Amino acid sequence: MKRNKPFKVALIGTGGVAHAHVSAFRKAGVEVAAVAGINAPKRDAFARQYGIPVQVSDYRELFQMDEIDAIVICLPNFLHAEVAIAAMRAGKHVLTEKPMAIDSAAAAEMVRVQRETNKTLLISTQGRYGAAAAAAKQYAAEFGEIYYGKCVYMRRSGIPGWGSWFTRQAQAGGGPCVDIGVHVLDLCLYFMGYPKPVHVAARTYSKFGMRGQGRGDWGSFEPDGYFDVEDFASALITFENGSAISLETSWAYHGPDRWGVEVFGTEGGLTLSPDSLTVYTNKFDRPVTIHPTLPKDDDRLNMVNDFIECCTTGKPPLTSAEHGLVLTKICDAIYESSAQAGKQVPVDL
């Protein structure tokens, strides 16, 4: 697709993750031409910091700007679907923060509108764009039948923005499950070929946040707010092909910070951690352990480059809306199962 003008994006929201996105677009050589935010002093400081020429209080104004090709959504979870749908219907491509939406009904509507408008909709599960994930995916293709996966994202004390929208069910949709657990779950599903989930059995707990404990550094602490989401979740997800994944995720617990993904197949397996990838297989009927050398890279920059390519060529994004819907369906089932004391519940796809 030939273009006769530079590709330009606009950001909606000026919180912490917005800084990461604008930095990545600038590294990619893309102009962030406008920013929207309701807090005028914060928005003005953000625009001045990054030299953004246009700032507005109402994000809908961005949709009327012909020079804007794409919208980057850095808003509380409950606003993702509303803004993304409006942007796509206005002819804009969309990169939105995870989780894709506050529930699977909203996520399904986003998928429907994406197909209707044929605009790019990329979900920011950027872990897939790192060199380690890319290498792991290549190795996993040789593992034969991948029958089990394990994924863990545990923070000892890392509740974000206690009292803010982060810790309110109606605005966040959940706690660590939808905030950080989706990252490792997405990677595990990706390595396993995104099999179709059929059942979930799960338990969630809130033991620290409701007492004001376990606060982390991310987000703004709001002492007059409240906490009504989980701070720990554990789930077993089973799939149509007979495989299964176990998930553990926490914002606060008495244990170490942990992050990891493991998959096990008939011909090999792997362990992915924040700083290493280890592959286990057999050569000449003997066990072999491989420690691949991984180049240093920037997963968020790689994601932005993929987004730009998708917007300008029509290529589907690596982290697609369809995959985002699967993640949201699983998270919904996790909460439903926990509400039923861990009873196995179906995943409706």
N, C-alpha and C positions, 0 to 999 in steps of 0.2 A: 504494500500500500504506500503510494507516494504521498509525501506531505509537503506543503508549501509554507509552513510556518513552524517555529520551534515548539516542542512539546512543553506544556506548562501545567502545573498542578496547583491546587489550593488545599489548604489544611483547614479542618474544622475541629477546633479544640486546641488548647495551648498547654496541656498538662505535660507530665514528665515524658511520656512516650512520644509526644509531638516533637520534642527536641531530637529524639533519635531518628524519627522519620525525616525531618527537614535536613538533618545532617547527611543522611544517606542519599537523598535526592540531590543535594548539592555535590556530593562526591561523584554522583552519576552524571553531573553536568546538566541537570534539569532545574529550571527556574521554579521556585515556589513563588508564584505571582500574587497570591492573596491568602489571607488568613481570616477566619471567623471565630469570634469568641464573645461571650456575654459580659465578661469582666474586662471593662475598658482599660484600666491601668495595666493589668496583666497582659492583655492583648497587645497594647501599645509597646510594652517592654519587649515582648516576643518579636514583634515586627521589626523593632529597631535593632534587636540583637542579630537578626538574620537578614536585615536589609530587604524585608518584604514590602513592596510598594503600596499594596492595597490591603486595608483591613476593614471589616464590617462586623456589626453586631448580630445581624440576622443572616444565617448561613444561606438562606434561600436566595439572597442577592447574588451569590456565587454562580447559581445555576443560569443566570441571565447573561453572564459574561462569556462572550463567544471565544475569547482567547484562552479560556480555561478548558483543558482537555479532560482532566481527571480530578477527582475529589479523594482526599485522604481523611478518613474518619477516626478521630482520636477523642471519642466521647464516652460517657458512661454506657454500660452494656445495653440498657433498655432503650437507648436512642439509635443503636446501630441500624436496625432494620428500617425504621421510619426514614432516616436520613439517606441510607443507601438506595432505597426504593425510589425516593423522590429524585435523587441525583441521576439514577439510571433512566428514569422516565424523562428527565430533562436533557438527556443525551450525553451524560458524563460517564466516564469509566470510574470505577470505585475500588479503592484499597481500604479495607476496614480492619480495625483491630479485632482480635479474638476476645471473647467468644463471638461467633458470627452473629448471634442474636440471643435474646433473653430466654427463648424457648423454641422448640422445634416448629411450632406453628408459624412463628415469625420467620424462622430460617427457611422454611418451605416456601413462603411467599417471596422471599428474596431470590430463591432459585427460580421460581416461576417468572418473576419480572426480568431476571437476567436473560432467560431464554427468550422472553417476549421482545426485549429490546436489543439483544445481541451485543450488549456492552460487557466489557471485562469486569468481573467481580472477583477480586483476590482477597483471601482471608489470611491475615498476618500470623500464621504459624511458621515463623521464620526459621525455626530450627532445621527444617528440611533443606534449607538453602546453604548450609555449611558444608565444608569439604568432608568432614567426618560422616555426615549423613549421606552425602553422595557416594562416598566409598562404601559405606555399610550397605546401601541399596544395591550396589553392583555385586558385592559378595553374597548378599542374601539371594540373589537370582540363581546362585549355584547350590543352594541349600536343600534342594529337593522339596519334599513336603514340609512346610513350616507349620508345626502343629501347636506350638505354645509360645507365648510371649509374656514378658514381665516388664512393667514400667513403674518407676518410682520417682516422685518429686516431693521431697519432704523438707520443710523448713522447721528448725527448732523454735525460732521466734521471728516470725515474718508476716504478721497480719498487716496488710496494707491499709492505710487510711482509716484507722479504727474510727467508727462513728459516721464515716462519710458514705457515699453511695457504694463503695467497695464492700461494705459489711451489711448492706440492707438487701434482703431478698427481693423486694419489689423492684429494685433498680439494678442489682447485679445479676440476679438469677441464681446465685449460689456463691459458695466460698472457694476454697482452693481447687475443687474439682473443675470449675469452669475457668478459673484464673490461671492456674499453673499446671494442673493435671492434664489439661487438653494438649499441652505441648508434647509431653512424653507419650501420651496415648496416640497422638497423631503420628509420631515417629514410629511407634510400634506397629500401628496399622499399615503405615506406608511400607515398611520393610516386609510385612506379611502380605502385601498386595491388596490391601483394603478389602478383606473379606466381608461378607454381609452379616451383620450381627443379628442374632435371633433372640437371645435371652440375656438378662442381667440379674445378678444377685448381689446386693450391696448393703453396706451399713455406713451411715455418716454419724459424726459425733460433734458436739460443741461443748468443749470442756474448759477452754481457756478464754476465748474471745468474749463470752458472755460475762466473764468476771473482769474484763478490762485488761487481761494479761496477754502476753505473746505478741505485743505490738512490734512491728518492723519499722524500717526507715522510709518505705515507699508511701507516697500519698500524704495527705494532710490529716492530722489527728483532730477529731472534732469531739471534744469532751461532752457536748450536749447531745451527741448522736446516739446511735444504738447498734447492736450486733445481733442479727437474727439469722445468720447463715451457719454452715458447718465450719469447723476448723480442722477436720480430719475426715477422710473418706477412703473406703476400701471396697473394691468391686471385683467380681469375676464375670467376665463377658464371654459368652460362647457364640460361635459362628456357624453359619450354614454348612461350611465345609468340614465341620468337626473340630476345628481349632479353638483355642481359648486364649484370653489375655487376662492377667491379673494386674490391677492398678492400685497403687497406694499413693495418696497425696495429702499433704498437711501444710497448714500455715503455722501451727504451734503444737508441739508435743515434747515430751522428755526423751529426746534422742538426737542423733547427729543430723546435720544438713546432708541430704543425699539427693542425687540426681542420676538416673541411669535407665537404660533400655537394654533388654536382652531378648533374643529370639532363638528358638531351638528348632532345627530341621533334621530330616533324616540323613542329610549329607553334610551338615555343618551348622554352626551356631555363632553368635557374636555377642559381645558385651560392649556397649557404648557408654562412656562416661564423659563428663565435661572436657576432659583433657586427653582422652585416649580412645582408641578403637582396638579391640582384640577379637580375632577370628579363630575359631576352633574347627578343625576338619581332619580328615585322614588323607594321607598320601602313602601309596603302596601298603595299605592296610595298617599303617601306624599313625597314632595321633600326632598332629602337627598344630602348633600354635603360631599364629601370624600377628605381628604388630606392625600394621602399615604405617609408613611415614606420611603424615598429612601436611599439606601446605597450609600456611596461615592465610586466612581469608576473612571476609566480613559478610556474615550471613544476611544481615539486613540490606547491605548494598547489593548482594546477589539477588535478593528478593525484589528490590526496586528495579533492577535491570530487567528481571523477568517480567515485571509488571509493565514496564515501558514497551518491551517487545510485544507482549500480548495486546496492549492497547493499539499499537501501530501496525500489527500484522494480522491480528485475529487469532493468533495461537492461543489455545487454552492455558490457563495458569497452572503451575505445578500444584499450588495449594488452592484447589478449586472450590467453588461454592457447593458442589455436590459432596465433596469430602467434609466441608464445614457442616453440612446438614447431618451427615452421619455422626460426627462428633456430638452435635447438639442432641440428636436422638438418643445417643448413649447416655449423655449426662442427664437428660430427662428421666430415662429409665433408672439411673442410679438413685435419683431422689425419690422416685416412685417406689422402688424396691425398699429403700430404707424406711420410708413412711409405713410400709407393710411389714416391718420387723425383719427385713432381709429376705422376704419371699421372692422367689424368682419371678420376674415379669418379662413379658415379650417386648421386643423392640420393633416398632411398626415402621417399616421402610417400604 
